[in-house]
Amino acid sequence: MDLNYTPEDIAFRKQVRTWLEQNLPKTEIRNLEDRLAWHRKLFDAGYLGMGWPKEYGGGGARPMEQAVVADEMARVNAPAPTNSLGLGIVGPTIVVHGTDAQKRRYLKKILSAEELWCQLYSEPNAGSDLAALRTSAVDQGDHFVVNGQKIWTSAGAIADWGLLLARSDTKVAKHKGISCFLMNMRQPGVDVRPLKQITGSSEFCEVFMTNARVEKSDLIGKLGEGWGIAQTTLGYERGGRALARVTNYASQHSRLVEAAKRMRRHGKPLIEDPLVRQKLGRIWAEIEVERYQALRTLTLLERGEHPGAGGSLTKLSYSELEKRYMELALEILGPYGQLTEGAPKEFQLEIDTAVGERGSWAYAYLWSRAGTIYAGSSEIQKNVIGERILGLPKETRADRVGGKA
């Protein structure tokens, strides 16, 4: 693992930091139009799709350069670009598995946010067990007809297109009968319904497809290759922003320490409580573990290697840490940690949420519960780690119920 930045990386970080100082929005981003304007400013500066091929609008940048931009944006709490699923999941999937025609048609419009995207994977009875999905895609000669339901679809309410997994063959093993498609969300037969979450917002949607149409030219890869393509997609989702995530945690930790200095218990600052200091120190140590895990992943990417099953280590580690961290935050902040608005400034946490809202400690705590579910639940990550890294035998249903395999 390489723990050193090259002189070129240091110079590039300085360049990005200077650009952000000059271009960071001066007023709070409040709606989709504001976010699109900020997105296009990042696009014009060349800070989106940095690793994509230049001929399709990308920058051909190294993984480290991409990580530096994400890290610097996290350092100043810059608003995220819109079209995050298009940038982080759909685009890379098209780059790897798409045809030249698909790359020419879609990639530049993803980068510029001219077309917004969502991911149509999970179903009511096929979330962590994605291979159990039932949405069907039936070949009609010149196109496919899609029927079924998807759920937990982030950004579905604003999406123009969706990356769809659907069953194209019911006669083969469930992993082999799945295909991957690009589907127009703005057509008759596609009904999108926002879902109200415990956070009070509606990042997620459920999507109903009734005789929806997918063109033959919008099949990604070959029929039956959807499961393998999905593994590429989830790999991007699990490992993409590891270093920036650590920077976010470190920034939040500093605010939590400052809050503990201002909070008083029995007439003394809360930070003087040895147990509080111990818990804050333990969380900081865990954040540092995440930092080195991120650098390990970056080292692999810089060598042209894919993290593979190691992405499950990253996903399991950061999602479980985030949950423990937010539980500690609410323990320290007490009633102030439960306020979504109106808390004194020193007890506030402004975060940029998935739909462009500015959150709070209370919001962050509620959202942290989702991290152990989305992009593969913690239980699924443990299975992957056990089977593909530790080499343990695959668990069967008989094992789970106490019988013989």
Disulfide bonds with the S-S distance in Angstrom:
none
